[in-house]
Amino acid sequence: MNPEKTLTTLRDELRKFAQERDWQPFHTPKNLAMALIVEAAELVEHFQWLSPEQSASLDEKTQEEVAQELADIQIYLARLADVLGVDLMEAAYRKLAINAAKYPVETARGSAAKYRPNRL
């Protein structure tokens, strides 16, 4: 991976890509969020009806298709964050800190239980 390819450079390239095509009027938060969820659904299609073992060992063709869907999701997510003025890296690290407090290692290790603040 080229170290010059960062989330910031992706954001800038996507901004330029949209500007060159005059797509800014279409890149509203609503439209970008909807496009993002459509791409996420397309990703899920590749795993639908697979066993956990099958989902962990995709053939080369499916792996590439999954990579393309993940790229679409990343692109729409980065564009949405840009339009909304959200620093994705900062937001992700803030959320990681929140999750670390919510799911301390001592109580969360080996458990997939959802956090429930008012449950004993």
Residue, then its C-alpha position, 0 to 999 in steps of 0.5 A: m500500500n502506498p503510504e500517500k494513500t490516506l483517508t484524507t487523500l481519498r476524500d480529496e480525490l472523491r471531492k475532485f471526482a464529484q466536482e469535475r462531474d458537477w455531482q455536488p447537487f446530487h451528493t446530499p447527505k440523504n442521497l449518499a446515506m441511501a447509496l451507502i446502504v444499497e452498497a452494504a446490501e449488495l455486500v451482504e448478498h455475497f454472504q447470504w445463505l453461506s455457512p460461517e465456514q463458507s463465508a470465511s473462505l470465498d473463492e477468488k471471484t467472489q473475494e474480488e466482488v466483495a472487495q469491490e462492494l467494500a470499496d463502494i461502501q468506503i467511497y460513499l462513507a468518505r464522501l458522506a463524511d466530507v459533505l457533513g464535515v465529519d473527520l472519519m478518523e477522529a470519529a472512529y477513534r472517539k467511538l473506539a474509546i466509547n466502546a472500550a468503556k462500554y465493553p471492558v475486557e474483563t466483562a466482554r471477553g468471549s461474549a457477543a452480548k449486546y450492551r444493555p445499560n439498564r440490565l444486570 
